[in-house]
Amino acid sequence: MKETIQRDAFKFSVGRAIFCAIPECGVILDWKRAAEFSACKGAQYVSIKVFCAECADRVRPSIEAKLTDLGMRLEVADGRKL
């Protein structure tokens, strides 16, 4: 049940974004090949971005490093794993 709710929420988020968050990419998102990055400070979500899988794999290390420096954490929902 929990996985179904997470998958449906993820599909909604990807559908709202429509395109990859990297402007140069411009890929139309499909929930099975997208990743949602949520920047969190404590229990609060500060920012949520959706990337295509290729861009997500490329930018994840740098985003994690920057958020760690700011005292934040990164939560990732990956459509390839849902």
mmCIF file of the N, C-alpha and C atoms, coordinates in Angstrom:
data_MODEL
# 
_entry.id   MODEL 
# 
loop_
_atom_site.group_PDB 
_atom_site.id 
_atom_site.type_symbol 
_atom_site.label_atom_id 
_atom_site.label_alt_id 
_atom_site.label_comp_id 
_atom_site.label_asym_id 
_atom_site.label_entity_id 
_atom_site.label_seq_id 
_atom_site.pdbx_PDB_ins_code 
_atom_site.Cartn_x 
_atom_site.Cartn_y 
_atom_site.Cartn_z 
_atom_site.occupancy 
_atom_site.B_iso_or_equiv 
_atom_site.pdbx_formal_charge 
_atom_site.auth_seq_id 
_atom_site.auth_comp_id 
_atom_site.auth_asym_id 
_atom_site.auth_atom_id 
_atom_site.pdbx_PDB_model_num 
ATOM 1   N N  . MET A 1 1  ? 0.827  -1.197 0.000   1.00 0.00 ? 1  MET A N  1 
ATOM 2   C CA . MET A 1 1  ? 0.000  0.000  0.000   1.00 0.00 ? 1  MET A CA 1 
ATOM 3   C C  . MET A 1 1  ? 0.869  1.258  0.000   1.00 0.00 ? 1  MET A C  1 
ATOM 4   N N  . LYS A 1 2  ? 1.911  1.270  0.866   1.00 0.00 ? 2  LYS A N  1 
ATOM 5   C CA . LYS A 1 2  ? 2.787  2.429  0.962   1.00 0.00 ? 2  LYS A CA 1 
ATOM 6   C C  . LYS A 1 2  ? 3.496  2.685  -0.373  1.00 0.00 ? 2  LYS A C  1 
ATOM 7   N N  . GLU A 1 3  ? 3.951  1.602  -1.024  1.00 0.00 ? 3  GLU A N  1 
ATOM 8   C CA . GLU A 1 3  ? 4.635  1.742  -2.315  1.00 0.00 ? 3  GLU A CA 1 
ATOM 9   C C  . GLU A 1 3  ? 3.695  2.311  -3.383  1.00 0.00 ? 3  GLU A C  1 
ATOM 10  N N  . THR A 1 4  ? 2.436  1.903  -3.353  1.00 0.00 ? 4  THR A N  1 
ATOM 11  C CA . THR A 1 4  ? 1.454  2.403  -4.318  1.00 0.00 ? 4  THR A CA 1 
ATOM 12  C C  . THR A 1 4  ? 1.238  3.899  -4.133  1.00 0.00 ? 4  THR A C  1 
ATOM 13  N N  . ILE A 1 5  ? 1.139  4.333  -2.888  1.00 0.00 ? 5  ILE A N  1 
ATOM 14  C CA . ILE A 1 5  ? 0.947  5.755  -2.599  1.00 0.00 ? 5  ILE A CA 1 
ATOM 15  C C  . ILE A 1 5  ? 2.170  6.555  -3.032  1.00 0.00 ? 5  ILE A C  1 
ATOM 16  N N  . GLN A 1 6  ? 3.379  6.036  -2.737  1.00 0.00 ? 6  GLN A N  1 
ATOM 17  C CA . GLN A 1 6  ? 4.609  6.718  -3.143  1.00 0.00 ? 6  GLN A CA 1 
ATOM 18  C C  . GLN A 1 6  ? 4.698  6.814  -4.662  1.00 0.00 ? 6  GLN A C  1 
ATOM 19  N N  . ARG A 1 7  ? 4.367  5.733  -5.361  1.00 0.00 ? 7  ARG A N  1 
ATOM 20  C CA . ARG A 1 7  ? 4.429  5.724  -6.821  1.00 0.00 ? 7  ARG A CA 1 
ATOM 21  C C  . ARG A 1 7  ? 3.435  6.721  -7.412  1.00 0.00 ? 7  ARG A C  1 
ATOM 22  N N  . ASP A 1 8  ? 2.221  6.772  -6.873  1.00 0.00 ? 8  ASP A N  1 
ATOM 23  C CA . ASP A 1 8  ? 1.217  7.704  -7.382  1.00 0.00 ? 8  ASP A CA 1 
ATOM 24  C C  . ASP A 1 8  ? 1.621  9.160  -7.133  1.00 0.00 ? 8  ASP A C  1 
ATOM 25  N N  . ALA A 1 9  ? 2.177  9.437  -5.962  1.00 0.00 ? 9  ALA A N  1 
ATOM 26  C CA . ALA A 1 9  ? 2.647  10.795 -5.662  1.00 0.00 ? 9  ALA A CA 1 
ATOM 27  C C  . ALA A 1 9  ? 3.798  11.177 -6.587  1.00 0.00 ? 9  ALA A C  1 
ATOM 28  N N  . PHE A 1 10 ? 4.678  10.226 -6.856  1.00 0.00 ? 10 PHE A N  1 
ATOM 29  C CA . PHE A 1 10 ? 5.804  10.461 -7.761  1.00 0.00 ? 10 PHE A CA 1 
ATOM 30  C C  . PHE A 1 10 ? 5.298  10.743 -9.177  1.00 0.00 ? 10 PHE A C  1 
ATOM 31  N N  . LYS A 1 11 ? 4.346  9.955  -9.648  1.00 0.00 ? 11 LYS A N  1 
ATOM 32  C CA . LYS A 1 11 ? 3.765  10.171 -10.987 1.00 0.00 ? 11 LYS A CA 1 
ATOM 33  C C  . LYS A 1 11 ? 3.169  11.573 -11.093 1.00 0.00 ? 11 LYS A C  1 
ATOM 34  N N  . PHE A 1 12 ? 2.469  12.010 -10.053 1.00 0.00 ? 12 PHE A N  1 
ATOM 35  C CA . PHE A 1 12 ? 1.875  13.337 -10.038 1.00 0.00 ? 12 PHE A CA 1 
ATOM 36  C C  . PHE A 1 12 ? 2.954  14.411 -10.141 1.00 0.00 ? 12 PHE A C  1 
ATOM 37  N N  . SER A 1 13 ? 4.020  14.252 -9.371  1.00 0.00 ? 13 SER A N  1 
ATOM 38  C CA . SER A 1 13 ? 5.119  15.227 -9.367  1.00 0.00 ? 13 SER A CA 1 
ATOM 39  C C  . SER A 1 13 ? 5.788  15.311 -10.732 1.00 0.00 ? 13 SER A C  1 
ATOM 40  N N  . VAL A 1 14 ? 6.038  14.179 -11.347 1.00 0.00 ? 14 VAL A N  1 
ATOM 41  C CA . VAL A 1 14 ? 6.660  14.150 -12.678 1.00 0.00 ? 14 VAL A CA 1 
ATOM 42  C C  . VAL A 1 14 ? 5.719  14.763 -13.711 1.00 0.00 ? 14 VAL A C  1 
ATOM 43  N N  . GLY A 1 15 ? 4.434  14.463 -13.614 1.00 0.00 ? 15 GLY A N  1 
ATOM 44  C CA . GLY A 1 15 ? 3.459  15.023 -14.539 1.00 0.00 ? 15 GLY A CA 1 
ATOM 45  C C  . GLY A 1 15 ? 3.366  16.539 -14.440 1.00 0.00 ? 15 GLY A C  1 
ATOM 46  N N  . ARG A 1 16 ? 3.504  17.073 -13.228 1.00 0.00 ? 16 ARG A N  1 
ATOM 47  C CA . ARG A 1 16 ? 3.484  18.529 -13.042 1.00 0.00 ? 16 ARG A CA 1 
ATOM 48  C C  . ARG A 1 16 ? 4.716  19.186 -13.632 1.00 0.00 ? 16 ARG A C  1 
ATOM 49  N N  . ALA A 1 17 ? 5.864  18.516 -13.536 1.00 0.00 ? 17 ALA A N  1 
ATOM 50  C CA . ALA A 1 17 ? 7.122  19.104 -14.018 1.00 0.00 ? 17 ALA A CA 1 
ATOM 51  C C  . ALA A 1 17 ? 7.182  19.140 -15.545 1.00 0.00 ? 17 ALA A C  1 
ATOM 52  N N  . ILE A 1 18 ? 6.706  18.133 -16.206 1.00 0.00 ? 18 ILE A N  1 
ATOM 53  C CA . ILE A 1 18 ? 6.668  17.955 -17.654 1.00 0.00 ? 18 ILE A CA 1 
ATOM 54  C C  . ILE A 1 18 ? 8.067  17.810 -18.278 1.00 0.00 ? 18 ILE A C  1 
ATOM 55  N N  . PHE A 1 19 ? 8.982  18.752 -18.014 1.00 0.00 ? 19 PHE A N  1 
ATOM 56  C CA . PHE A 1 19 ? 10.320 18.720 -18.614 1.00 0.00 ? 19 PHE A CA 1 
ATOM 57  C C  . PHE A 1 19 ? 11.391 18.558 -17.544 1.00 0.00 ? 19 PHE A C  1 
ATOM 58  N N  . CYS A 1 20 ? 12.547 18.034 -17.944 1.00 0.00 ? 20 CYS A N  1 
ATOM 59  C CA . CYS A 1 20 ? 13.709 17.914 -17.065 1.00 0.00 ? 20 CYS A CA 1 
ATOM 60  C C  . CYS A 1 20 ? 14.083 19.294 -16.531 1.00 0.00 ? 20 CYS A C  1 
ATOM 61  N N  . ALA A 1 21 ? 14.547 19.349 -15.275 1.00 0.00 ? 21 ALA A N  1 
ATOM 62  C CA . ALA A 1 21 ? 14.904 20.618 -14.620 1.00 0.00 ? 21 ALA A CA 1 
ATOM 63  C C  . ALA A 1 21 ? 16.157 21.258 -15.217 1.00 0.00 ? 21 ALA A C  1 
ATOM 64  N N  . ILE A 1 22 ? 16.926 20.525 -16.002 1.00 0.00 ? 22 ILE A N  1 
ATOM 65  C CA . ILE A 1 22 ? 18.106 21.079 -16.669 1.00 0.00 ? 22 ILE A CA 1 
ATOM 66  C C  . ILE A 1 22 ? 17.633 21.711 -17.977 1.00 0.00 ? 22 ILE A C  1 
ATOM 67  N N  . PRO A 1 23 ? 17.684 23.038 -18.100 1.00 0.00 ? 23 PRO A N  1 
ATOM 68  C CA . PRO A 1 23 ? 17.137 23.712 -19.282 1.00 0.00 ? 23 PRO A CA 1 
ATOM 69  C C  . PRO A 1 23 ? 17.736 23.230 -20.603 1.00 0.00 ? 23 PRO A C  1 
ATOM 70  N N  . GLU A 1 24 ? 19.026 22.918 -20.614 1.00 0.00 ? 24 GLU A N  1 
ATOM 71  C CA . GLU A 1 24 ? 19.672 22.483 -21.854 1.00 0.00 ? 24 GLU A CA 1 
ATOM 72  C C  . GLU A 1 24 ? 19.208 21.096 -22.283 1.00 0.00 ? 24 GLU A C  1 
ATOM 73  N N  . CYS A 1 25 ? 18.675 20.324 -21.359 1.00 0.00 ? 25 CYS A N  1 
ATOM 74  C CA . CYS A 1 25 ? 18.237 18.960 -21.651 1.00 0.00 ? 25 CYS A CA 1 
ATOM 75  C C  . CYS A 1 25 ? 16.908 18.973 -22.414 1.00 0.00 ? 25 CYS A C  1 
ATOM 76  N N  . GLY A 1 26 ? 15.884 19.499 -21.789 1.00 0.00 ? 26 GLY A N  1 
ATOM 77  C CA . GLY A 1 26 ? 14.583 19.639 -22.439 1.00 0.00 ? 26 GLY A CA 1 
ATOM 78  C C  . GLY A 1 26 ? 13.820 18.352 -22.680 1.00 0.00 ? 26 GLY A C  1 
ATOM 79  N N  . VAL A 1 27 ? 14.228 17.247 -22.073 1.00 0.00 ? 27 VAL A N  1 
ATOM 80  C CA . VAL A 1 27 ? 13.547 15.970 -22.261 1.00 0.00 ? 27 VAL A CA 1 
ATOM 81  C C  . VAL A 1 27 ? 12.159 16.030 -21.625 1.00 0.00 ? 27 VAL A C  1 
ATOM 82  N N  . ILE A 1 28 ? 11.175 15.493 -22.315 1.00 0.00 ? 28 ILE A N  1 
ATOM 83  C CA . ILE A 1 28 ? 9.834  15.349 -21.737 1.00 0.00 ? 28 ILE A CA 1 
ATOM 84  C C  . ILE A 1 28 ? 9.891  14.159 -20.793 1.00 0.00 ? 28 ILE A C  1 
ATOM 85  N N  . LEU A 1 29 ? 9.456  14.372 -19.564 1.00 0.00 ? 29 LEU A N  1 
ATOM 86  C CA . LEU A 1 29 ? 9.615  13.361 -18.520 1.00 0.00 ? 29 LEU A CA 1 
ATOM 87  C C  . LEU A 1 29 ? 8.590  12.245 -18.604 1.00 0.00 ? 29 LEU A C  1 
ATOM 88  N N  . ASP A 1 30 ? 9.056  11.061 -18.287 1.00 0.00 ? 30 ASP A N  1 
ATOM 89  C CA . ASP A 1 30 ? 8.237  9.858  -18.150 1.00 0.00 ? 30 ASP A CA 1 
ATOM 90  C C  . ASP A 1 30 ? 8.551  9.324  -16.757 1.00 0.00 ? 30 ASP A C  1 
ATOM 91  N N  . TRP A 1 31 ? 7.556  9.018  -15.948 1.00 0.00 ? 31 TRP A N  1 
ATOM 92  C CA . TRP A 1 31 ? 7.809  8.667  -14.550 1.00 0.00 ? 31 TRP A CA 1 
ATOM 93  C C  . TRP A 1 31 ? 8.734  7.473  -14.393 1.00 0.00 ? 31 TRP A C  1 
ATOM 94  N N  . LYS A 1 32 ? 8.790  6.590  -15.377 1.00 0.00 ? 32 LYS A N  1 
ATOM 95  C CA . LYS A 1 32 ? 9.657  5.417  -15.272 1.00 0.00 ? 32 LYS A CA 1 
ATOM 96  C C  . LYS A 1 32 ? 11.125 5.746  -15.535 1.00 0.00 ? 32 LYS A C  1 
ATOM 97  N N  . ARG A 1 33 ? 11.387 6.926  -16.095 1.00 0.00 ? 33 ARG A N  1 
ATOM 98  C CA . ARG A 1 33 ? 12.765 7.334  -16.395 1.00 0.00 ? 33 ARG A CA 1 
ATOM 99  C C  . ARG A 1 33 ? 13.029 8.738  -15.864 1.00 0.00 ? 33 ARG A C  1 
ATOM 100 N N  . ALA A 1 34 ? 12.565 8.990  -14.639 1.00 0.00 ? 34 ALA A N  1 
ATOM 101 C CA . ALA A 1 34 ? 12.756 10.300 -14.010 1.00 0.00 ? 34 ALA A CA 1 
ATOM 102 C C  . ALA A 1 34 ? 13.154 10.101 -12.551 1.00 0.00 ? 34 ALA A C  1 
ATOM 103 N N  . ALA A 1 35 ? 13.730 11.149 -11.975 1.00 0.00 ? 35 ALA A N  1 
ATOM 104 C CA . ALA A 1 35 ? 14.100 11.132 -10.547 1.00 0.00 ? 35 ALA A CA 1 
ATOM 105 C C  . ALA A 1 35 ? 13.722 12.470 -9.927  1.00 0.00 ? 35 ALA A C  1 
ATOM 106 N N  . GLU A 1 36 ? 13.128 12.405 -8.742  1.00 0.00 ? 36 GLU A N  1 
ATOM 107 C CA . GLU A 1 36 ? 12.729 13.602 -8.013  1.00 0.00 ? 36 GLU A CA 1 
ATOM 108 C C  . GLU A 1 36 ? 13.716 13.832 -6.873  1.00 0.00 ? 36 GLU A C  1 
ATOM 109 N N  . PHE A 1 37 ? 14.332 15.006 -6.857  1.00 0.00 ? 37 PHE A N  1 
ATOM 110 C CA . PHE A 1 37 ? 15.284 15.368 -5.807  1.00 0.00 ? 37 PHE A CA 1 
ATOM 111 C C  . PHE A 1 37 ? 14.592 16.328 -4.857  1.00 0.00 ? 37 PHE A C  1 
ATOM 112 N N  . SER A 1 38 ? 14.588 15.985 -3.584  1.00 0.00 ? 38 SER A N  1 
ATOM 113 C CA . SER A 1 38 ? 14.001 16.837 -2.555  1.00 0.00 ? 38 SER A CA 1 
ATOM 114 C C  . SER A 1 38 ? 15.092 17.271 -1.592  1.00 0.00 ? 38 SER A C  1 
ATOM 115 N N  . ALA A 1 39 ? 15.290 18.577 -1.472  1.00 0.00 ? 39 ALA A N  1 
ATOM 116 C CA . ALA A 1 39 ? 16.246 19.123 -0.505  1.00 0.00 ? 39 ALA A CA 1 
ATOM 117 C C  . ALA A 1 39 ? 15.500 19.328 0.804   1.00 0.00 ? 39 ALA A C  1 
ATOM 118 N N  . CYS A 1 40 ? 16.040 18.768 1.882   1.00 0.00 ? 40 CYS A N  1 
ATOM 119 C CA . CYS A 1 40 ? 15.366 18.808 3.183   1.00 0.00 ? 40 CYS A CA 1 
ATOM 120 C C  . CYS A 1 40 ? 16.249 19.430 4.242   1.00 0.00 ? 40 CYS A C  1 
ATOM 121 N N  . LYS A 1 41 ? 15.632 20.241 5.058   1.00 0.00 ? 41 LYS A N  1 
ATOM 122 C CA . LYS A 1 41 ? 16.303 20.805 6.231   1.00 0.00 ? 41 LYS A CA 1 
ATOM 123 C C  . LYS A 1 41 ? 15.457 20.398 7.418   1.00 0.00 ? 41 LYS A C  1 
ATOM 124 N N  . GLY A 1 42 ? 15.960 19.449 8.192   1.00 0.00 ? 42 GLY A N  1 
ATOM 125 C CA . GLY A 1 42 ? 15.157 18.869 9.262   1.00 0.00 ? 42 GLY A CA 1 
ATOM 126 C C  . GLY A 1 42 ? 14.014 18.076 8.648   1.00 0.00 ? 42 GLY A C  1 
ATOM 127 N N  . ALA A 1 43 ? 12.800 18.338 9.105   1.00 0.00 ? 43 ALA A N  1 
ATOM 128 C CA . ALA A 1 43 ? 11.634 17.647 8.567   1.00 0.00 ? 43 ALA A CA 1 
ATOM 129 C C  . ALA A 1 43 ? 10.958 18.431 7.450   1.00 0.00 ? 43 ALA A C  1 
ATOM 130 N N  . GLN A 1 44 ? 11.508 19.575 7.086   1.00 0.00 ? 44 GLN A N  1 
ATOM 131 C CA . GLN A 1 44 ? 10.886 20.459 6.110   1.00 0.00 ? 44 GLN A CA 1 
ATOM 132 C C  . GLN A 1 44 ? 11.532 20.303 4.729   1.00 0.00 ? 44 GLN A C  1 
ATOM 133 N N  . TYR A 1 45 ? 10.679 20.179 3.706   1.00 0.00 ? 45 TYR A N  1 
ATOM 134 C CA . TYR A 1 45 ? 11.157 20.147 2.328   1.00 0.00 ? 45 TYR A CA 1 
ATOM 135 C C  . TYR A 1 45 ? 11.371 21.583 1.865   1.00 0.00 ? 45 TYR A C  1 
ATOM 136 N N  . VAL A 1 46 ? 12.569 21.878 1.408   1.00 0.00 ? 46 VAL A N  1 
ATOM 137 C CA . VAL A 1 46 ? 12.917 23.233 0.997   1.00 0.00 ? 46 VAL A CA 1 
ATOM 138 C C  . VAL A 1 46 ? 12.745 23.409 -0.505  1.00 0.00 ? 46 VAL A C  1 
ATOM 139 N N  . SER A 1 47 ? 13.120 22.396 -1.259  1.00 0.00 ? 47 SER A N  1 
ATOM 140 C CA . SER A 1 47 ? 13.062 22.494 -2.718  1.00 0.00 ? 47 SER A CA 1 
ATOM 141 C C  . SER A 1 47 ? 12.870 21.106 -3.313  1.00 0.00 ? 47 SER A C  1 
ATOM 142 N N  . ILE A 1 48 ? 12.090 21.033 -4.387  1.00 0.00 ? 48 ILE A N  1 
ATOM 143 C CA . ILE A 1 48 ? 11.875 19.769 -5.085  1.00 0.00 ? 48 ILE A CA 1 
ATOM 144 C C  . ILE A 1 48 ? 12.070 20.019 -6.574  1.00 0.00 ? 48 ILE A C  1 
ATOM 145 N N  . LYS A 1 49 ? 12.934 19.222 -7.199  1.00 0.00 ? 49 LYS A N  1 
ATOM 146 C CA . LYS A 1 49 ? 13.195 19.313 -8.640  1.00 0.00 ? 49 LYS A CA 1 
ATOM 147 C C  . LYS A 1 49 ? 13.081 17.922 -9.244  1.00 0.00 ? 49 LYS A C  1 
ATOM 148 N N  . VAL A 1 50 ? 12.641 17.859 -10.490 1.00 0.00 ? 50 VAL A N  1 
ATOM 149 C CA . VAL A 1 50 ? 12.520 16.585 -11.190 1.00 0.00 ? 50 VAL A CA 1 
ATOM 150 C C  . VAL A 1 50 ? 13.448 16.604 -12.405 1.00 0.00 ? 50 VAL A C  1 
ATOM 151 N N  . PHE A 1 51 ? 14.240 15.542 -12.526 1.00 0.00 ? 51 PHE A N  1 
ATOM 152 C CA . PHE A 1 51 ? 15.210 15.412 -13.609 1.00 0.00 ? 51 PHE A CA 1 
ATOM 153 C C  . PHE A 1 51 ? 14.955 14.133 -14.390 1.00 0.00 ? 51 PHE A C  1 
ATOM 154 N N  . CYS A 1 52 ? 15.390 14.111 -15.653 1.00 0.00 ? 52 CYS A N  1 
ATOM 155 C CA . CYS A 1 52 ? 15.399 12.851 -16.382 1.00 0.00 ? 52 CYS A CA 1 
ATOM 156 C C  . CYS A 1 52 ? 16.483 11.983 -15.752 1.00 0.00 ? 52 CYS A C  1 
ATOM 157 N N  . ALA A 1 53 ? 16.434 10.687 -15.970 1.00 0.00 ? 53 ALA A N  1 
ATOM 158 C CA . ALA A 1 53 ? 17.375 9.767  -15.322 1.00 0.00 ? 53 ALA A CA 1 
ATOM 159 C C  . ALA A 1 53 ? 18.822 10.085 -15.666 1.00 0.00 ? 53 ALA A C  1 
ATOM 160 N N  . GLU A 1 54 ? 19.084 10.407 -16.902 1.00 0.00 ? 54 GLU A N  1 
ATOM 161 C CA . GLU A 1 54 ? 20.460 10.696 -17.327 1.00 0.00 ? 54 GLU A CA 1 
ATOM 162 C C  . GLU A 1 54 ? 21.021 11.923 -16.600 1.00 0.00 ? 54 GLU A C  1 
ATOM 163 N N  . CYS A 1 55 ? 20.258 12.987 -16.551 1.00 0.00 ? 55 CYS A N  1 
ATOM 164 C CA . CYS A 1 55 ? 20.710 14.204 -15.854 1.00 0.00 ? 55 CYS A CA 1 
ATOM 165 C C  . CYS A 1 55 ? 20.808 13.963 -14.348 1.00 0.00 ? 55 CYS A C  1 
ATOM 166 N N  . ALA A 1 56 ? 19.862 13.208 -13.796 1.00 0.00 ? 56 ALA A N  1 
ATOM 167 C CA . ALA A 1 56 ? 19.878 12.916 -12.365 1.00 0.00 ? 56 ALA A CA 1 
ATOM 168 C C  . ALA A 1 56 ? 21.168 12.200 -11.976 1.00 0.00 ? 56 ALA A C  1 
ATOM 169 N N  . ASP A 1 57 ? 21.571 11.226 -12.770 1.00 0.00 ? 57 ASP A N  1 
ATOM 170 C CA . ASP A 1 57 ? 22.811 10.500 -12.481 1.00 0.00 ? 57 ASP A CA 1 
ATOM 171 C C  . ASP A 1 57 ? 24.020 11.423 -12.567 1.00 0.00 ? 57 ASP A C  1 
ATOM 172 N N  . ARG A 1 58 ? 23.974 12.363 -13.476 1.00 0.00 ? 58 ARG A N  1 
ATOM 173 C CA . ARG A 1 58 ? 25.097 13.275 -13.688 1.00 0.00 ? 58 ARG A CA 1 
ATOM 174 C C  . ARG A 1 58 ? 25.213 14.334 -12.579 1.00 0.00 ? 58 ARG A C  1 
ATOM 175 N N  . VAL A 1 59 ? 24.097 14.887 -12.121 1.00 0.00 ? 59 VAL A N  1 
ATOM 176 C CA . VAL A 1 59 ? 24.149 16.004 -11.168 1.00 0.00 ? 59 VAL A CA 1 
ATOM 177 C C  . VAL A 1 59 ? 24.039 15.600 -9.700  1.00 0.00 ? 59 VAL A C  1 
ATOM 178 N N  . ARG A 1 60 ? 23.645 14.380 -9.422  1.00 0.00 ? 60 ARG A N  1 
ATOM 179 C CA . ARG A 1 60 ? 23.430 13.955 -8.028  1.00 0.00 ? 60 ARG A CA 1 
ATOM 180 C C  . ARG A 1 60 ? 24.643 14.177 -7.123  1.00 0.00 ? 60 ARG A C  1 
ATOM 181 N N  . PRO A 1 61 ? 25.855 13.760 -7.513  1.00 0.00 ? 61 PRO A N  1 
ATOM 182 C CA . PRO A 1 61 ? 27.001 13.956 -6.593  1.00 0.00 ? 61 PRO A CA 1 
ATOM 183 C C  . PRO A 1 61 ? 27.241 15.419 -6.226  1.00 0.00 ? 61 PRO A C  1 
ATOM 184 N N  . SER A 1 62 ? 27.133 16.318 -7.193  1.00 0.00 ? 62 SER A N  1 
ATOM 185 C CA . SER A 1 62 ? 27.381 17.731 -6.890  1.00 0.00 ? 62 SER A CA 1 
ATOM 186 C C  . SER A 1 62 ? 26.268 18.325 -6.033  1.00 0.00 ? 62 SER A C  1 
ATOM 187 N N  . ILE A 1 63 ? 25.035 17.927 -6.269  1.00 0.00 ? 63 ILE A N  1 
ATOM 188 C CA . ILE A 1 63 ? 23.914 18.429 -5.461  1.00 0.00 ? 63 ILE A CA 1 
ATOM 189 C C  . ILE A 1 63 ? 24.034 17.921 -4.028  1.00 0.00 ? 63 ILE A C  1 
ATOM 190 N N  . GLU A 1 64 ? 24.358 16.636 -3.865  1.00 0.00 ? 64 GLU A N  1 
ATOM 191 C CA . GLU A 1 64 ? 24.523 16.091 -2.515  1.00 0.00 ? 64 GLU A CA 1 
ATOM 192 C C  . GLU A 1 64 ? 25.630 16.816 -1.759  1.00 0.00 ? 64 GLU A C  1 
ATOM 193 N N  . ALA A 1 65 ? 26.739 17.087 -2.435  1.00 0.00 ? 65 ALA A N  1 
ATOM 194 C CA . ALA A 1 65 ? 27.859 17.779 -1.788  1.00 0.00 ? 65 ALA A CA 1 
ATOM 195 C C  . ALA A 1 65 ? 27.465 19.189 -1.349  1.00 0.00 ? 65 ALA A C  1 
ATOM 196 N N  . LYS A 1 66 ? 26.770 19.915 -2.227  1.00 0.00 ? 66 LYS A N  1 
ATOM 197 C CA . LYS A 1 66 ? 26.360 21.283 -1.896  1.00 0.00 ? 66 LYS A CA 1 
ATOM 198 C C  . LYS A 1 66 ? 25.369 21.305 -0.732  1.00 0.00 ? 66 LYS A C  1 
ATOM 199 N N  . LEU A 1 67 ? 24.411 20.386 -0.747  1.00 0.00 ? 67 LEU A N  1 
ATOM 200 C CA . LEU A 1 67 ? 23.424 20.343 0.334   1.00 0.00 ? 67 LEU A CA 1 
ATOM 201 C C  . LEU A 1 67 ? 24.067 19.957 1.665   1.00 0.00 ? 67 LEU A C  1 
ATOM 202 N N  . THR A 1 68 ? 25.010 19.043 1.624   1.00 0.00 ? 68 THR A N  1 
ATOM 203 C CA . THR A 1 68 ? 25.719 18.646 2.842   1.00 0.00 ? 68 THR A CA 1 
ATOM 204 C C  . THR A 1 68 ? 26.472 19.838 3.423   1.00 0.00 ? 68 THR A C  1 
ATOM 205 N N  . ASP A 1 69 ? 27.105 20.623 2.563   1.00 0.00 ? 69 ASP A N  1 
ATOM 206 C CA . ASP A 1 69 ? 27.807 21.830 3.022   1.00 0.00 ? 69 ASP A CA 1 
ATOM 207 C C  . ASP A 1 69 ? 26.854 22.822 3.688   1.00 0.00 ? 69 ASP A C  1 
ATOM 208 N N  . LEU A 1 70 ? 25.595 22.837 3.230   1.00 0.00 ? 70 LEU A N  1 
ATOM 209 C CA . LEU A 1 70 ? 24.591 23.751 3.781   1.00 0.00 ? 70 LEU A CA 1 
ATOM 210 C C  . LEU A 1 70 ? 23.839 23.156 4.975   1.00 0.00 ? 70 LEU A C  1 
ATOM 211 N N  . GLY A 1 71 ? 24.218 21.950 5.373   1.00 0.00 ? 71 GLY A N  1 
ATOM 212 C CA . GLY A 1 71 ? 23.555 21.302 6.508   1.00 0.00 ? 71 GLY A CA 1 
ATOM 213 C C  . GLY A 1 71 ? 22.199 20.718 6.147   1.00 0.00 ? 71 GLY A C  1 
ATOM 214 N N  . MET A 1 72 ? 22.031 20.364 4.893   1.00 0.00 ? 72 MET A N  1 
ATOM 215 C CA . MET A 1 72 ? 20.767 19.804 4.421   1.00 0.00 ? 72 MET A CA 1 
ATOM 216 C C  . MET A 1 72 ? 21.009 18.386 3.906   1.00 0.00 ? 72 MET A C  1 
ATOM 217 N N  . ARG A 1 73 ? 19.921 17.690 3.624   1.00 0.00 ? 73 ARG A N  1 
ATOM 218 C CA . ARG A 1 73 ? 20.057 16.342 3.070   1.00 0.00 ? 73 ARG A CA 1 
ATOM 219 C C  . ARG A 1 73 ? 19.243 16.238 1.779   1.00 0.00 ? 73 ARG A C  1 
ATOM 220 N N  . LEU A 1 74 ? 19.577 15.252 0.973   1.00 0.00 ? 74 LEU A N  1 
ATOM 221 C CA . LEU A 1 74 ? 18.895 15.022 -0.298  1.00 0.00 ? 74 LEU A CA 1 
ATOM 222 C C  . LEU A 1 74 ? 18.115 13.723 -0.214  1.00 0.00 ? 74 LEU A C  1 
ATOM 223 N N  . GLU A 1 75 ? 16.831 13.781 -0.541  1.00 0.00 ? 75 GLU A N  1 
ATOM 224 C CA . GLU A 1 75 ? 16.004 12.580 -0.660  1.00 0.00 ? 75 GLU A CA 1 
ATOM 225 C C  . GLU A 1 75 ? 15.706 12.408 -2.137  1.00 0.00 ? 75 GLU A C  1 
ATOM 226 N N  . VAL A 1 76 ? 15.873 11.189 -2.633  1.00 0.00 ? 76 VAL A N  1 
ATOM 227 C CA . VAL A 1 76 ? 15.686 10.926 -4.057  1.00 0.00 ? 76 VAL A CA 1 
ATOM 228 C C  . VAL A 1 76 ? 14.612 9.852  -4.241  1.00 0.00 ? 76 VAL A C  1 
ATOM 229 N N  . ALA A 1 77 ? 13.641 10.151 -5.098  1.00 0.00 ? 77 ALA A N  1 
ATOM 230 C CA . ALA A 1 77 ? 12.667 9.160  -5.538  1.00 0.00 ? 77 ALA A CA 1 
ATOM 231 C C  . ALA A 1 77 ? 12.982 8.878  -6.998  1.00 0.00 ? 77 ALA A C  1 
ATOM 232 N N  . ASP A 1 78 ? 13.397 7.658  -7.279  1.00 0.00 ? 78 ASP A N  1 
ATOM 233 C CA . ASP A 1 78 ? 13.840 7.290  -8.627  1.00 0.00 ? 78 ASP A CA 1 
ATOM 234 C C  . ASP A 1 78 ? 12.804 6.387  -9.273  1.00 0.00 ? 78 ASP A C  1 
ATOM 235 N N  . GLY A 1 79 ? 12.238 6.835  -10.380 1.00 0.00 ? 79 GLY A N  1 
ATOM 236 C CA . GLY A 1 79 ? 11.223 6.059  -11.077 1.00 0.00 ? 79 GLY A CA 1 
ATOM 237 C C  . GLY A 1 79 ? 11.723 4.727  -11.570 1.00 0.00 ? 79 GLY A C  1 
ATOM 238 N N  . ARG A 1 80 ? 13.004 4.593  -11.798 1.00 0.00 ? 80 ARG A N  1 
ATOM 239 C CA . ARG A 1 80 ? 13.575 3.325  -12.253 1.00 0.00 ? 80 ARG A CA 1 
ATOM 240 C C  . ARG A 1 80 ? 13.522 2.278  -11.150 1.00 0.00 ? 80 ARG A C  1 
ATOM 241 N N  . LYS A 1 81 ? 13.360 2.709  -9.903  1.00 0.00 ? 81 LYS A N  1 
ATOM 242 C CA . LYS A 1 81 ? 13.356 1.778  -8.775  1.00 0.00 ? 81 LYS A CA 1 
ATOM 243 C C  . LYS A 1 81 ? 11.972 1.597  -8.156  1.00 0.00 ? 81 LYS A C  1 
ATOM 244 N N  . LEU A 1 82 ? 10.981 2.344  -8.633  1.00 0.00 ? 82 LEU A N  1 
ATOM 245 C CA . LEU A 1 82 ? 9.625  2.223  -8.069  1.00 0.00 ? 82 LEU A CA 1 
ATOM 246 C C  . LEU A 1 82 ? 8.833  1.148  -8.777  1.00 0.00 ? 82 LEU A C  1 
# 
